[in-house]
Structure formats: C-alpha cells, structure tokens
Amino acid sequence: MSLPVFIPYRRISVDALQGLLEDFATRAGTDYGELELTLNARVEMIRSQLEAGGAVLAYLPLDDSLQIVTVEEAKRMGFERDSGG
C-alpha cells in the first residue's frame, strides 16, 4: 500500500490551487448543506479550511490524484501536523 504524500497548499502555484479548489467544489456528492452557494463561495469555503488548517492536500499515489481531505481523514491516512501538511 502506498502512503499519501501531504503537500502544504502554499507550495503549489496559485493557478493550480484555484483549479483544484474549483474541481473539488463542483464534484458530485460534495455537500454544502441546504444552502445554494455560488462556485466562488464554495471555493472560498474550501480555501478557508485549508488556511485554517482544517483541511490538507493529499497526493494519493495509487490513484495518481491530488485530493483535499479534512485533517481527521488525513490523520487516519498517517498525517502528522509536523510532517509539512
């Protein structure tokens, strides 16, 4: 089993981060509650979670994908705060 690699969001380009945030915000199954939010509002919510440390970027080698996961999910994957996430 390949372990995920946690990447500080500030280490990727602004454009790459924006694209990742927009992709994540438009995925089916992403739940924002009963509110209807604009794409920009959803992106800013996710960005705020990254900035506050409630979510991290995880590169998953098995899927060859970069995901945004909550810190709780990341801890189950082996994330440690001092590991650069």
Residue frames relative to the residue before (quaternion, step in Angstrom):
aa qw qx qy qz dx dy dz
M 1.0000 0.0000 0.0000 0.0000 0.00 0.00 0.00
S 0.2958 -0.7531 0.5633 0.1677 3.59 -0.81 1.00
L 0.3671 -0.7383 0.5267 0.2069 3.54 -0.83 1.00
P 0.5315 -0.6199 0.4625 0.3452 3.58 -1.11 0.60
V 0.3060 -0.7002 0.6130 0.2008 3.51 -1.31 0.47
F 0.2450 -0.7821 0.5590 0.1258 3.57 -0.68 1.11
I 0.1360 -0.8139 0.5648 0.0032 3.53 -0.76 1.14
P 0.4290 -0.6794 0.5215 0.2871 3.60 -0.76 0.97
Y 0.5065 -0.6873 0.4236 0.3027 3.58 -0.76 1.01
R 0.6256 0.5526 -0.3427 0.4311 3.61 1.11 -0.51
R 0.6226 0.5688 -0.3364 0.4191 3.59 1.24 -0.27
I 0.6643 0.4348 -0.3336 0.5083 3.58 1.20 -0.08
S 0.6384 -0.5547 0.3640 0.3903 3.55 -1.15 0.53
V 0.6423 -0.5224 0.4016 0.3915 3.55 -1.24 0.50
D 0.6715 0.5011 -0.2971 0.4580 3.59 0.92 -0.90
A 0.6544 0.5014 -0.3160 0.4696 3.59 0.96 -0.84
L 0.6454 0.5109 -0.3224 0.4673 3.58 0.97 -0.82
Q 0.6418 0.5240 -0.3262 0.4552 3.59 0.93 -0.86
G 0.6614 0.5060 -0.3019 0.4641 3.57 0.93 -0.87
L 0.6511 0.5071 -0.3095 0.4724 3.56 0.98 -0.84
L 0.6516 0.5132 -0.3132 0.4625 3.59 0.95 -0.87
E 0.6704 0.4936 -0.3002 0.4657 3.58 0.92 -0.88
D 0.6309 0.5262 -0.3270 0.4671 3.57 1.02 -0.81
F 0.6757 0.4935 -0.2910 0.4639 3.56 0.86 -0.96
A 0.6800 0.5178 -0.2861 0.4332 3.58 0.92 -0.93
T 0.7372 0.4098 -0.2299 0.4856 3.60 1.13 -0.53
R 0.4377 0.7063 -0.4608 0.3119 3.61 1.23 0.04
A 0.5175 -0.6072 0.5051 0.3292 3.52 -1.12 0.69
G 0.7729 0.3384 -0.2558 0.4718 3.53 -0.99 0.82
T 0.5194 0.5900 -0.4391 0.4350 3.58 1.24 -0.04
D 0.1837 -0.8315 0.5223 0.0457 3.55 -0.53 1.24
Y 0.0706 -0.7937 0.6042 0.0093 3.55 -0.78 1.09
G 0.6250 -0.5415 0.3389 0.4486 3.56 1.20 0.44
E 0.7594 -0.3825 0.2817 0.4446 3.53 -1.25 -0.48
L 0.5474 0.6289 -0.3938 0.3870 3.59 1.25 -0.20
E 0.2868 -0.6908 0.6305 0.2072 3.53 -1.16 0.68
L 0.0482 -0.8244 0.5636 -0.0197 3.56 -0.47 1.21
T 0.5012 -0.6118 0.5115 0.3360 3.55 -1.17 0.56
L 0.6571 -0.4861 0.3862 0.4276 3.55 -1.25 0.32
N 0.6509 0.5260 -0.3221 0.4426 3.57 0.90 -0.90
A 0.6562 0.5075 -0.3112 0.4636 3.60 0.96 -0.83
R 0.6494 0.5054 -0.3177 0.4710 3.60 0.99 -0.80
V 0.6351 0.5268 -0.3216 0.4645 3.58 0.99 -0.87
E 0.6827 0.4886 -0.2923 0.4580 3.58 0.89 -0.89
M 0.6012 0.5442 -0.3576 0.4631 3.61 1.11 -0.62
I 0.6766 0.4788 -0.2873 0.4799 3.57 0.91 -0.92
R 0.6278 0.5306 -0.3324 0.4624 3.59 0.97 -0.86
S 0.6439 0.5259 -0.3167 0.4567 3.59 0.97 -0.84
Q 0.6395 0.5184 -0.3276 0.4637 3.57 1.03 -0.76
L 0.6357 0.5092 -0.3283 0.4784 3.59 1.02 -0.76
E 0.6825 0.5024 -0.2856 0.4474 3.58 0.86 -0.98
A 0.7041 0.4554 -0.2582 0.4798 3.59 1.05 -0.77
G 0.5152 -0.6624 0.4092 0.3583 3.59 1.24 -0.19
G 0.4921 0.6697 -0.4276 0.3557 3.59 1.22 0.29
A 0.7604 0.1788 -0.1173 0.6133 3.56 1.31 -0.23
V 0.1407 -0.7808 0.6053 0.0648 3.56 -1.22 0.55
L 0.4682 -0.6261 0.5355 0.3193 3.54 -1.33 0.27
A 0.0465 -0.7934 0.6069 -0.0029 3.55 -0.93 0.93
Y 0.2308 -0.7339 0.6235 0.1389 3.55 -0.83 1.04
L 0.1589 -0.7971 0.5798 0.0565 3.56 -0.71 1.12
P 0.3441 -0.7889 0.4703 0.1949 3.60 -0.22 1.26
L 0.6320 0.5523 -0.3499 0.4161 3.60 0.97 -0.75
D 0.7424 0.3565 -0.1951 0.5326 3.57 1.09 -0.77
D 0.2686 -0.7597 0.5204 0.2827 3.56 1.29 -0.40
S 0.5305 0.6189 -0.4025 0.4165 3.55 0.92 0.98
L 0.3205 -0.6992 0.6055 0.2045 3.51 -1.30 0.50
Q 0.0657 -0.8219 0.5651 -0.0270 3.55 -0.64 1.17
I 0.3185 -0.6688 0.6236 0.2498 3.53 -1.33 0.30
V 0.0217 0.8065 -0.5876 0.0619 3.56 -0.67 1.12
T 0.5471 -0.5859 0.4693 0.3704 3.54 -1.19 0.50
V 0.6354 -0.5224 0.3948 0.4093 3.56 -1.22 0.40
E 0.6156 0.5503 -0.3482 0.4438 3.60 1.03 -0.71
E 0.6506 0.4926 -0.3076 0.4894 3.58 0.98 -0.86
A 0.6556 0.5288 -0.3042 0.4449 3.56 0.95 -0.92
K 0.6341 0.5285 -0.3340 0.4550 3.60 0.99 -0.77
R 0.6393 0.5090 -0.3264 0.4751 3.58 1.04 -0.72
M 0.6728 0.4736 -0.2796 0.4948 3.58 1.24 -0.49
G 0.6512 -0.5340 0.3165 0.4366 3.60 1.25 -0.08
F 0.3861 0.7369 -0.4703 0.2945 3.59 1.28 0.16
E 0.0359 -0.7459 0.6644 0.0303 3.52 -1.12 0.80
R 0.5892 -0.6261 0.3793 0.3420 3.57 -0.84 1.01
D 0.7133 0.4571 -0.2663 0.4598 3.63 0.94 -0.81
S 0.5692 0.6310 -0.3814 0.3639 3.60 1.24 -0.12
G 0.6735 -0.5312 0.2961 0.4202 3.59 1.21 0.32
G 0.4826 0.6650 -0.4482 0.3520 3.60 1.20 0.18
